[in-house]
């Protein structure tokens, strides 16, 4: 084989390899500057329903934190809730179990007749049901308000590569990501009162400072929801305050003025932290 033919063959092989490599790169998804934010949605199957839920009567401060269990009972799956729920939300007095079918969560009585049939709201973050009396109720997973593992909520630092420079040009400095904001920037450490829709100061939280930024619920807390959530640490940054539970779930809050912070998005019963003097 002549030298000319060998060179032509090598050029053809190299061109084919480059074409294949380019096609492979074209099929790869574009690199993102940061991972997509974690978005928790309502369950699509019965196996995703068991857990702790916040039941509330719309437009009031009446609420009940209940557990929808995976255990089978006499009327569908077992429902558990504190005795005080019968006073706060009387409609649950006849609830004996729960069922799930076609995306609807049904709280049923002992005869497996629906007491409340919850359908998804368009935002996919809460259920809504209308009782026989015409009252509207919301059912929200206790840990659905922008909750997810912290690693999915915190954007990873992005290394910035300087553009290629001509040989005679001075190299441009490499930019490094700014340090993540810590406690004390935006929100301040201290004592915060938890306010609900009509009830103020139902619980107090001590947001500490320094590494780890611990959170402690002070004695005489009268809010079951925050006790079940069980916050362990907190952080602040990008105009938000974030409470982190021991199990890794989070609640995000945004400034509401006058030293208060409200849950974002606003789902279920109002959740507002208000800084108070010790």
PLY file of the C-alpha trace (Angstrom):
ply
format ascii 1.0
element vertex 278
property float x
property float y
property float z
element edge 277
property int vertex1
property int vertex2
end_header
0.00 0.00 0.00
1.35 3.45 -0.90
2.08 6.17 1.64
-0.69 8.33 0.15
-3.24 5.56 0.63
-2.11 5.00 4.27
-2.45 8.69 5.10
-5.90 8.82 3.49
-7.00 5.78 5.51
-5.81 7.32 8.76
-7.61 10.58 7.98
-10.84 8.69 7.21
-10.64 6.71 10.49
-9.93 9.86 12.51
-12.84 11.67 10.91
-15.21 8.81 11.62
-14.10 8.69 15.28
-14.62 12.43 15.69
-18.09 12.19 14.14
-19.10 9.42 16.54
-17.72 11.34 19.52
-19.61 14.47 18.48
-22.85 12.53 18.13
-22.38 11.02 21.59
-21.79 14.45 23.11
-24.89 15.82 21.37
-27.01 13.17 23.08
-25.70 14.05 26.54
-27.97 16.35 28.63
-26.60 19.88 29.04
-24.63 20.39 32.21
-26.47 22.42 34.83
-24.87 25.02 37.04
-26.54 23.41 40.05
-28.84 20.46 40.72
-32.55 21.01 40.25
-34.29 21.94 43.48
-35.86 19.09 45.39
-39.62 19.04 44.85
-41.61 16.63 46.94
-45.03 15.75 45.49
-48.00 13.79 46.75
-47.89 9.98 46.59
-48.87 8.19 43.40
-49.42 4.80 45.07
-50.72 3.54 48.40
-47.21 2.67 49.56
-46.30 6.36 49.61
-49.17 7.41 51.88
-48.15 6.05 55.33
-46.62 8.77 57.46
-47.52 11.86 59.49
-50.12 14.23 58.03
-51.51 17.61 59.01
-55.33 17.77 58.79
-56.83 21.27 59.09
-60.17 22.96 58.56
-59.66 25.68 55.98
-59.98 29.25 57.21
-59.56 28.31 60.87
-56.81 27.32 63.30
-58.39 23.92 63.90
-55.95 21.17 63.05
-54.97 17.60 63.87
-51.64 15.87 63.32
-52.45 12.26 62.48
-50.55 9.16 61.45
-51.76 7.14 58.46
-50.31 3.72 59.22
-49.38 0.92 56.84
-51.09 -1.57 59.20
-54.37 -3.14 58.13
-57.37 -2.59 60.38
-61.09 -3.28 60.47
-61.73 -0.31 58.14
-58.91 -0.19 55.63
-55.54 0.95 56.98
-55.11 2.13 60.57
-55.36 5.84 61.48
-53.88 7.17 64.73
-54.32 10.63 66.26
-54.29 12.22 69.73
-57.54 12.38 71.72
-57.45 16.18 71.45
-58.12 15.92 67.71
-61.77 15.06 68.40
-62.19 18.44 70.06
-60.06 20.42 67.59
-61.50 18.80 64.44
-64.75 17.03 65.43
-65.16 15.41 62.01
-62.33 12.97 62.84
-64.43 11.51 65.65
-66.01 9.12 63.17
-62.79 8.24 61.32
-61.78 4.59 61.75
-59.32 4.05 58.88
-58.03 5.21 55.51
-58.07 3.99 51.92
-56.21 5.08 48.77
-57.43 4.62 45.20
-57.18 6.60 41.96
-55.04 9.28 43.62
-57.66 9.95 46.32
-57.06 9.51 50.07
-60.29 8.59 51.87
-60.76 8.79 55.61
-63.52 6.27 56.32
-65.79 5.29 59.23
-66.21 1.84 60.79
-68.49 0.81 57.92
-65.83 1.92 55.40
-68.02 4.81 54.27
-66.10 7.98 53.30
-65.96 10.71 55.93
-63.58 12.88 53.90
-62.39 12.12 50.36
-59.21 14.09 49.61
-58.30 14.92 46.01
-55.07 16.59 44.92
-54.86 20.33 44.53
-53.26 21.55 41.28
-49.99 22.39 43.10
-49.53 18.69 43.96
-48.54 19.65 47.53
-51.81 19.19 49.40
-55.18 17.46 49.30
-58.59 19.12 49.71
-61.93 17.60 50.74
-65.42 18.94 51.39
-67.40 17.45 54.26
-71.13 16.67 54.04
-71.72 19.86 56.04
-69.93 21.92 53.36
-66.76 22.61 55.36
-63.47 22.45 53.46
-60.47 20.55 54.84
-56.81 20.29 53.83
-54.56 17.26 54.25
-50.84 17.95 53.95
-47.83 15.69 54.58
-46.11 17.16 57.61
-42.80 17.23 55.77
-43.82 18.45 52.32
-43.13 22.21 52.54
-40.00 22.39 50.39
-38.58 19.47 52.29
-35.84 17.14 51.17
-32.33 16.04 52.06
-30.13 19.12 52.56
-27.69 17.86 49.92
-30.41 18.26 47.28
-31.37 21.73 48.44
-27.91 23.27 48.63
-26.45 24.00 45.16
-22.99 22.51 44.74
-20.17 25.03 44.17
-19.31 25.49 40.50
-15.68 25.81 39.43
-15.26 28.65 36.92
-12.67 28.04 34.20
-11.03 31.12 32.64
-11.29 31.50 28.85
-8.36 30.43 26.70
-5.84 33.26 26.23
-3.32 33.97 23.51
0.28 32.98 24.35
1.31 36.62 24.80
-1.67 37.51 27.06
-1.40 37.37 30.82
-3.41 34.50 32.33
-6.71 35.52 33.90
-7.20 34.65 37.57
-9.39 31.65 38.34
-12.54 32.64 40.23
-13.54 30.55 43.20
-17.05 30.15 44.60
-17.95 32.38 47.52
-18.23 30.73 50.89
-21.74 29.60 51.81
-23.47 31.99 54.19
-23.73 30.75 57.75
-25.99 31.51 60.71
-26.12 35.20 61.52
-26.37 36.39 57.88
-29.97 37.27 57.12
-31.65 35.63 60.11
-30.24 36.09 63.60
-29.68 33.50 66.28
-31.93 33.79 69.32
-35.36 32.86 70.69
-38.26 32.60 68.22
-41.96 32.13 68.96
-44.00 29.90 66.66
-47.32 31.52 65.65
-50.20 29.70 63.98
-53.28 31.17 62.28
-55.09 32.47 65.38
-52.83 31.14 68.11
-49.65 33.03 68.95
-46.60 31.79 70.80
-47.64 28.12 70.81
-44.00 27.06 71.03
-40.59 28.67 71.41
-37.41 27.67 69.59
-33.87 28.56 70.60
-31.81 29.00 67.42
-28.17 28.81 68.43
-25.12 30.17 66.68
-21.73 28.81 65.71
-20.83 25.51 63.97
-23.80 23.22 63.60
-26.26 26.00 64.54
-28.37 23.86 66.91
-32.12 24.28 67.47
-33.81 23.48 70.80
-37.53 23.42 71.54
-38.06 25.20 74.85
-40.27 23.65 77.58
-44.08 23.93 77.50
-44.32 23.65 73.71
-48.00 23.30 72.72
-47.59 22.50 69.02
-47.63 18.84 67.99
-46.54 19.56 64.45
-43.19 21.12 65.33
-42.58 18.43 67.96
-43.11 15.68 65.38
-40.91 17.51 62.87
-38.21 17.67 65.61
-35.84 20.39 64.33
-32.17 19.82 65.15
-30.21 22.54 63.30
-30.82 25.67 61.24
-29.07 27.75 58.61
-29.65 30.92 56.65
-28.64 32.22 53.24
-30.01 33.69 50.02
-32.72 35.48 52.00
-34.11 32.29 53.56
-34.12 30.59 56.94
-34.07 26.79 56.94
-34.95 24.47 59.82
-33.41 21.00 59.46
-35.00 18.01 61.20
-33.02 15.15 62.73
-34.20 12.95 59.85
-32.81 15.39 57.27
-36.06 17.01 56.13
-36.30 20.78 56.06
-38.74 23.68 56.33
-37.88 26.84 54.39
-39.00 30.27 55.59
-38.81 33.73 54.03
-38.86 37.19 55.70
-42.32 38.58 56.48
-41.26 41.85 58.13
-40.78 42.98 61.74
-38.46 40.10 62.57
-40.92 37.41 61.43
-40.37 34.53 59.02
-43.17 32.61 57.27
-43.10 29.14 55.74
-42.56 29.06 51.98
-44.59 27.81 50.24
-47.56 28.52 52.51
-49.29 25.14 52.81
-51.65 23.92 55.49
-51.99 25.87 58.74
-49.98 29.09 59.06
-46.36 28.64 60.24
-44.62 31.87 61.33
-41.48 32.32 63.44
-41.23 35.62 65.32
-38.04 36.70 67.09
-38.68 37.53 70.73
-36.66 38.61 73.73
-35.65 35.77 76.09
0 1
1 2
2 3
3 4
4 5
5 6
6 7
7 8
8 9
9 10
10 11
11 12
12 13
13 14
14 15
15 16
16 17
17 18
18 19
19 20
20 21
21 22
22 23
23 24
24 25
25 26
26 27
27 28
28 29
29 30
30 31
31 32
32 33
33 34
34 35
35 36
36 37
37 38
38 39
39 40
40 41
41 42
42 43
43 44
44 45
45 46
46 47
47 48
48 49
49 50
50 51
51 52
52 53
53 54
54 55
55 56
56 57
57 58
58 59
59 60
60 61
61 62
62 63
63 64
64 65
65 66
66 67
67 68
68 69
69 70
70 71
71 72
72 73
73 74
74 75
75 76
76 77
77 78
78 79
79 80
80 81
81 82
82 83
83 84
84 85
85 86
86 87
87 88
88 89
89 90
90 91
91 92
92 93
93 94
94 95
95 96
96 97
97 98
98 99
99 100
100 101
101 102
102 103
103 104
104 105
105 106
106 107
107 108
108 109
109 110
110 111
111 112
112 113
113 114
114 115
115 116
116 117
117 118
118 119
119 120
120 121
121 122
122 123
123 124
124 125
125 126
126 127
127 128
128 129
129 130
130 131
131 132
132 133
133 134
134 135
135 136
136 137
137 138
138 139
139 140
140 141
141 142
142 143
143 144
144 145
145 146
146 147
147 148
148 149
149 150
150 151
151 152
152 153
153 154
154 155
155 156
156 157
157 158
158 159
159 160
160 161
161 162
162 163
163 164
164 165
165 166
166 167
167 168
168 169
169 170
170 171
171 172
172 173
173 174
174 175
175 176
176 177
177 178
178 179
179 180
180 181
181 182
182 183
183 184
184 185
185 186
186 187
187 188
188 189
189 190
190 191
191 192
192 193
193 194
194 195
195 196
196 197
197 198
198 199
199 200
200 201
201 202
202 203
203 204
204 205
205 206
206 207
207 208
208 209
209 210
210 211
211 212
212 213
213 214
214 215
215 216
216 217
217 218
218 219
219 220
220 221
221 222
222 223
223 224
224 225
225 226
226 227
227 228
228 229
229 230
230 231
231 232
232 233
233 234
234 235
235 236
236 237
237 238
238 239
239 240
240 241
241 242
242 243
243 244
244 245
245 246
246 247
247 248
248 249
249 250
250 251
251 252
252 253
253 254
254 255
255 256
256 257
257 258
258 259
259 260
260 261
261 262
262 263
263 264
264 265
265 266
266 267
267 268
268 269
269 270
270 271
271 272
272 273
273 274
274 275
275 276
276 277
